[in-house]
Amino acid sequence: MKNLVNIAIIGLGQIGIYLYNELRSKKKEIERKTGKKINIAAISARNRNKKRRFQIQKNIFFKKPIQIFRDKKIDVLFECIGQSDGISKKIVETALKNKIHVITPNKALIAKHGDRLAKLAEKNNVNLEFEASVAGGIPILRTIKEGLATNKIDKVYGILNGTTNYILSEMENSNENFNKVLQKAQQLGYAEPGNPKLDLNGFDAFAKVRILSALSFNTKISKHKCIMQGIENIDLKDIKIAGQLGLRVKLLGISQIINNRLFETVHPCLVSKNTYIGNVNGVMNAVIIEGKPIGESVLQGEGAGPGPTSSSLLSDLLSILRGNIKYPFGLSSKKRKSLKSFNNDNYTNSLYLRFEVNDKQGVLSLITNRLAKYKISVKRIIQTPDKKNKKATIVIITHKTSEKNASNCLTIFRKNKNILRAPTLIRLYN
């Protein structure tokens, strides 16, 4: 690579702006560590006149990012728009076809089109880097691709979304409900101010699970239908009851090989306060890798915010500037295999079930009888009456049961007039 490297940044949201300032302030440090001078030759955003903390030079601003490829000679492109398709996909494809290295934090794009984009990068002998797409500032992808390259990994799991982890932690600490804590998260910049749905419903974490699976198991990105649930239905009541039981609610992403089949899921879990994962709080992410001969390896760090994300983006840049041309997924696309999916119906867990009911005689026995019919055995019952309103909260902890049994059983409860709303289900992890 030549000594002067021209850089383009596409997208000037929170991450793009932070990255722009980091690149400008760390030019000398980057040159000292790589021997390369960097030049921000082009930036693109929808609105040039939007208020920003820096003055945009007219000669490097492009409203239409595609025009950059015609007017500028670019060596490295940062895609910071964040769409899974549309302009994000078009920009990355065009850059790779033009033999331009691409760096992106866009987990939605990689989870959906990573296989095709990796082939394009390999064909054109350039890098497609996406360290920042998983777990913010934690160098988890590079650790798997390089540090653990000779290990046989059979499981990777953890807290992969800083927004949801902050919300669940803050609900417990502040004793405030979901909506109030979500507003706090938005004010602090941990959650999208407009529509944080992709964080809350588990989609963000699930895209990261797909990427981790492909890297950990040397597979194509899976397209299997999997269990994906978010935290929107977690009530402050659940947080409190969990605390009384010595448990905490965490949104976990899990990927593992079971009987040579791939199992991927994202859902809220009840974990013991005595475990490592049960004490990862706030915006922190934590990824746990199980493999041979390494055993268990743990990486933890901030997973939300432009600072940690930019740290990973710059790490990718330095890798490119040092001349490291690598396979995007650590292995040639030709050698990555596809795995059949594990049957989700056979996924087993103990369950936390919360029922809001009319406080009438026979309601509890109705619930336990129905559970027994579907081979779900009861381990513990907590009953809290609300005598003033003639209602009650019933919490049941079950022994292990299959996903199929749980799903079939809970469907029946939705039809009973004495059960006031659909039961809340949270799986117990280990």
C-alpha positions in Angstrom: 0.0 0.0 0.0 1.2 3.5 -0.8 2.3 5.9 1.9 -0.6 8.3 1.6 -3.9 6.5 2.1 -7.2 8.2 1.1 -10.2 7.5 3.3 -13.9 8.0 2.7 -16.5 8.0 5.5 -20.1 7.3 4.4 -22.7 8.2 7.1 -22.3 10.9 9.7 -24.5 9.7 12.5 -23.2 9.3 16.0 -20.5 6.8 15.0 -19.5 8.5 11.7 -19.0 11.9 13.5 -17.0 10.3 16.3 -14.9 8.4 13.9 -14.2 11.5 11.8 -12.9 13.3 14.8 -10.8 10.3 15.9 -9.2 10.1 12.5 -8.3 13.8 12.5 -6.9 13.8 16.0 -4.9 10.6 15.7 -3.3 11.1 12.3 0.2 11.3 13.8 -0.3 8.3 16.1 -1.6 6.2 13.1 1.4 7.2 11.0 3.8 6.4 13.9 2.3 2.9 14.3 1.9 2.0 10.6 4.2 4.2 8.6 1.2 5.4 6.6 -0.2 8.9 6.3 -4.0 9.1 6.2 -6.1 11.7 4.4 -9.9 12.1 4.7 -10.6 12.6 1.1 -14.4 12.2 1.1 -17.3 12.2 3.5 -21.0 11.7 2.7 -24.3 12.3 4.6 -27.8 13.1 3.6 -27.7 16.7 5.1 -24.6 18.8 4.8 -26.2 21.7 6.7 -27.1 19.6 9.8 -25.5 21.1 13.0 -22.2 19.2 13.8 -19.2 19.8 16.0 -17.0 20.5 13.0 -17.0 22.5 9.8 -17.5 20.4 6.7 -15.1 21.1 3.9 -17.1 21.6 0.7 -14.5 20.0 -1.5 -14.7 16.6 0.3 -18.5 16.5 1.0 -20.7 14.3 -1.3 -24.5 14.2 -0.9 -24.6 11.2 -3.2 -22.0 8.7 -2.0 -21.8 6.8 -5.3 -20.3 9.9 -6.9 -17.2 9.5 -4.7 -16.1 6.5 -6.8 -16.1 8.7 -9.9 -14.5 11.8 -8.4 -12.0 10.5 -5.9 -9.3 7.9 -5.6 -10.2 6.1 -2.4 -8.1 3.3 -0.7 -10.2 2.6 2.4 -14.0 3.2 2.9 -15.9 3.3 6.2 -19.6 2.4 5.8 -21.4 3.9 8.8 -25.0 4.1 7.5 -26.2 0.9 9.1 -28.8 -0.5 6.7 -29.0 -4.2 5.9 -29.8 -3.4 2.2 -30.3 -0.3 0.1 -27.5 2.3 -0.1 -25.3 0.5 2.5 -25.2 -2.7 0.5 -24.7 -0.8 -2.8 -21.8 1.3 -1.4 -19.9 -1.7 0.1 -20.4 -3.8 -3.1 -19.2 -0.9 -5.3 -16.1 -0.3 -3.1 -15.1 -4.0 -3.1 -15.5 -4.3 -6.9 -13.3 -1.2 -7.2 -10.6 -2.9 -5.1 -11.2 -0.5 -2.1 -10.8 -1.9 1.4 -14.1 -1.7 3.4 -14.5 -1.3 7.2 -18.0 -1.3 8.7 -19.8 -1.6 12.1 -22.9 -2.7 10.2 -23.9 -6.0 11.8 -27.3 -6.1 9.9 -25.5 -5.9 6.5 -22.9 -8.6 7.5 -25.4 -11.0 9.0 -27.6 -10.8 5.8 -25.0 -10.4 3.0 -21.7 -11.3 4.6 -21.1 -14.4 2.6 -21.5 -12.7 -0.8 -19.5 -9.6 0.3 -16.7 -11.8 1.6 -16.5 -13.6 -1.8 -16.2 -10.1 -3.5 -13.4 -9.0 -1.1 -11.5 -12.3 -1.7 -11.9 -12.0 -5.5 -10.5 -8.5 -5.5 -7.8 -9.1 -2.9 -9.0 -6.5 -0.5 -10.2 -6.5 3.1 -13.8 -6.5 4.4 -13.4 -5.7 8.1 -16.3 -5.7 10.6 -14.8 -6.0 14.1 -17.1 -3.2 15.3 -20.2 -5.1 14.3 -20.1 -7.3 17.4 -19.7 -6.2 21.0 -18.6 -2.6 20.5 -15.0 -2.2 21.7 -14.3 -5.8 22.5 -11.9 -7.4 20.0 -13.9 -10.5 19.9 -13.9 -11.2 16.1 -10.1 -10.8 15.8 -9.7 -13.0 18.9 -11.7 -15.8 17.2 -10.1 -15.3 13.8 -6.5 -15.0 15.0 -5.9 -15.6 18.7 -8.0 -18.8 18.9 -7.6 -19.8 15.2 -6.3 -23.4 16.1 -9.0 -24.1 18.7 -12.1 -26.1 18.1 -14.9 -23.9 19.4 -18.2 -25.6 20.3 -20.0 -22.7 22.0 -20.1 -19.0 22.2 -22.6 -17.0 24.2 -23.0 -13.8 26.2 -24.5 -10.4 26.6 -24.3 -8.8 23.1 -26.4 -5.7 23.4 -25.4 -2.9 25.7 -28.7 -1.1 25.4 -30.8 -3.9 26.8 -28.2 -4.7 29.4 -28.3 -1.1 30.6 -32.1 -1.1 30.7 -32.4 -4.4 32.7 -29.6 -3.3 35.2 -31.1 0.2 35.7 -34.6 -1.3 36.3 -33.2 -3.3 39.1 -31.1 -0.4 40.5 -33.6 2.4 40.2 -36.8 0.4 40.8 -38.3 2.2 37.8 -40.4 0.7 35.1 -39.3 -0.2 31.6 -40.5 2.9 29.8 -38.9 5.3 32.2 -35.5 3.5 32.0 -35.8 3.4 28.2 -36.1 7.2 28.2 -33.0 7.4 30.3 -31.1 5.2 27.9 -32.2 7.4 25.0 -31.1 10.6 26.8 -27.7 9.0 27.5 -27.2 7.9 23.9 -27.4 4.2 24.7 -30.6 3.7 22.8 -31.8 5.2 19.5 -33.8 8.4 20.2 -36.4 7.6 17.5 -36.9 3.9 17.2 -34.9 1.6 19.4 -37.0 -1.5 18.4 -34.1 -3.4 16.9 -32.2 -3.3 20.2 -35.3 -4.2 22.3 -36.7 -7.0 20.2 -33.4 -9.0 20.1 -32.7 -8.4 16.4 -29.5 -6.5 17.0 -28.1 -9.3 19.3 -29.3 -12.0 16.9 -27.4 -10.4 13.9 -24.3 -10.6 16.1 -25.0 -14.3 17.0 -25.1 -15.1 13.2 -21.7 -13.4 12.7 -20.2 -15.1 15.8 -21.4 -18.5 14.6 -19.9 -18.1 11.1 -16.5 -17.2 12.6 -16.5 -19.7 15.5 -17.6 -22.7 13.5 -16.1 -21.9 10.0 -19.6 -22.0 8.5 -21.7 -20.0 6.1 -24.0 -17.4 7.8 -27.0 -19.4 8.7 -30.5 -18.6 7.6 -32.3 -21.0 9.9 -35.5 -20.0 11.7 -34.5 -19.6 15.3 -35.9 -18.4 18.7 -35.5 -14.6 18.9 -37.1 -12.7 21.8 -36.4 -9.3 23.2 -37.0 -7.6 26.6 -40.2 -5.6 25.8 -42.3 -7.9 27.9 -40.0 -7.9 31.0 -41.9 -6.1 33.8 -40.4 -4.5 36.9 -42.3 -7.1 38.8 -40.2 -9.8 37.1 -37.0 -8.0 38.0 -38.1 -7.9 41.7 -39.2 -11.5 41.9 -36.0 -12.6 40.2 -34.0 -10.7 42.8 -35.8 -12.4 45.6 -34.8 -15.8 44.1 -31.2 -14.8 43.8 -31.5 -14.3 40.0 -31.1 -11.6 37.4 -32.7 -11.1 34.0 -30.1 -10.9 31.1 -30.7 -10.9 27.4 -28.3 -13.7 26.2 -27.2 -14.6 22.7 -26.2 -18.2 22.4 -24.6 -20.2 19.6 -23.4 -23.8 19.9 -23.0 -27.1 18.1 -25.3 -29.8 19.4 -24.9 -33.2 17.8 -23.2 -31.7 14.8 -26.1 -29.3 14.3 -26.1 -25.5 14.7 -28.2 -24.0 17.5 -28.6 -20.2 17.6 -30.9 -18.2 19.9 -31.5 -14.8 21.6 -33.8 -14.5 24.5 -34.1 -13.2 28.1 -32.6 -15.6 30.6 -32.7 -15.8 34.4 -29.1 -16.2 35.6 -27.7 -16.6 39.1 -26.3 -13.5 40.9 -23.4 -15.7 41.8 -22.3 -16.3 38.2 -19.9 -14.2 36.1 -22.5 -13.4 33.5 -25.0 -12.4 36.2 -22.7 -9.6 37.3 -22.1 -8.0 33.9 -24.2 -4.8 34.3 -24.8 -1.4 32.7 -23.8 -1.0 29.0 -21.2 -3.8 29.3 -21.0 -6.7 26.9 -19.4 -10.0 27.7 -18.7 -12.9 25.3 -17.8 -16.3 26.6 -16.1 -18.8 24.3 -15.9 -22.5 25.1 -13.4 -24.6 23.1 -10.5 -27.0 23.0 -7.8 -26.7 24.1 -8.4 -23.2 25.4 -11.3 -24.2 27.8 -13.4 -21.2 28.7 -12.3 -17.7 27.5 -14.1 -14.5 28.6 -13.9 -11.0 27.0 -15.8 -8.0 28.5 -16.1 -4.4 27.6 -18.5 -1.6 26.7 -20.9 -2.5 23.9 -22.9 0.7 23.4 -21.9 4.1 22.2 -19.7 5.6 19.5 -16.4 5.5 21.5 -16.1 1.7 21.8 -17.3 1.3 18.2 -14.7 3.8 16.9 -12.0 1.9 18.8 -12.8 -1.2 16.8 -13.1 0.7 13.5 -9.6 2.2 14.0 -8.2 -1.3 15.0 -9.5 -2.6 11.6 -7.9 0.4 9.9 -4.5 -0.2 11.4 -4.7 -3.9 10.4 -5.2 -2.8 6.8 -2.5 -0.1 6.9 0.0 -2.7 8.0 -0.7 -4.7 4.9 -2.7 -7.6 6.4 -4.9 -9.0 3.6 -7.1 -11.6 5.3 -10.1 -13.7 4.6 -13.1 -11.8 6.1 -14.3 -14.8 8.0 -10.9 -16.2 8.8 -11.2 -18.9 6.1 -11.6 -19.0 2.4 -15.3 -18.8 1.3 -14.8 -22.1 -0.6 -13.8 -23.9 2.6 -16.7 -22.6 4.8 -19.4 -25.2 5.2 -23.1 -25.1 5.9 -24.5 -26.8 9.0 -28.0 -28.2 9.5 -30.0 -26.6 12.3 -30.8 -28.1 15.6 -34.5 -28.6 16.1 -35.7 -25.8 18.3 -38.6 -27.9 19.7 -36.0 -30.0 21.5 -34.4 -27.0 23.3 -34.8 -27.6 27.1 -34.9 -25.2 30.0 -36.4 -24.7 33.4 -39.0 -22.0 33.1 -40.1 -19.0 35.1 -43.8 -18.5 34.4 -45.7 -15.5 35.8 -49.6 -15.6 35.7 -51.8 -12.7 36.5 -55.1 -14.2 37.6 -58.5 -13.6 39.3 -58.1 -14.6 42.9 -60.6 -17.5 42.8 -60.5 -21.0 44.3 -59.3 -23.6 41.8 -57.2 -21.3 39.5 -53.9 -22.5 40.9 -54.9 -26.2 40.5 -56.1 -25.5 37.0 -52.7 -24.1 36.1 -50.7 -26.9 37.7 -53.0 -29.6 36.2 -52.5 -28.1 32.8 -48.7 -28.0 33.2 -48.8 -31.7 34.3 -50.8 -32.6 31.2 -47.9 -31.3 29.1 -45.3 -33.0 31.2 -44.1 -29.8 32.8 -43.3 -30.5 36.5 -43.4 -27.8 39.1 -40.3 -27.0 41.2 -41.5 -24.0 43.1 -44.6 -21.8 43.5 -44.8 -18.2 44.7 -48.3 -16.8 45.2 -48.9 -13.1 45.9 -52.5 -12.0 46.5 -53.9 -8.6 45.7 -56.9 -8.8 48.0 -58.1 -5.2 47.3 -58.6 -6.0 43.5 -59.4 -9.7 44.0 -56.5 -10.7 41.9 -53.2 -12.6 42.4 -49.8 -13.0 40.9 -48.7 -16.7 40.6 -45.0 -17.4 39.7 -44.1 -21.0 39.0 -40.5 -22.3 38.5 -40.5 -25.5 36.6 -38.1 -28.4 36.1 -36.5 -28.7 32.7 -38.9 -29.1 29.8 -38.8 -28.8 26.0 -39.6 -25.8 24.0 -42.4 -27.7 22.3 -44.1 -28.6 25.5 -43.9 -25.1 26.9 -45.3 -23.5 23.7 -48.2 -25.9 23.4 -49.1 -25.6 27.1 -49.0 -21.7 27.2 -51.2 -21.4 24.2 -54.0 -23.1 26.2 -53.8 -20.5 29.0 -54.6 -17.6 26.7 -58.1 -18.9 26.3 -59.0 -18.9 30.1 -61.1 -16.0 31.4 -59.5 -16.3 34.9 -56.0 -15.8 33.5 -56.0 -12.0 32.8 -53.2 -11.8 30.3 -50.8 -14.0 28.4 -48.3 -15.6 30.9 -44.8 -14.2 31.0 -42.1 -16.8 30.3 -38.4 -16.4 31.0 -36.0 -19.3 30.6 -33.5 -20.2 33.3 -30.0 -20.5 32.0 -28.1 -23.4 33.3 
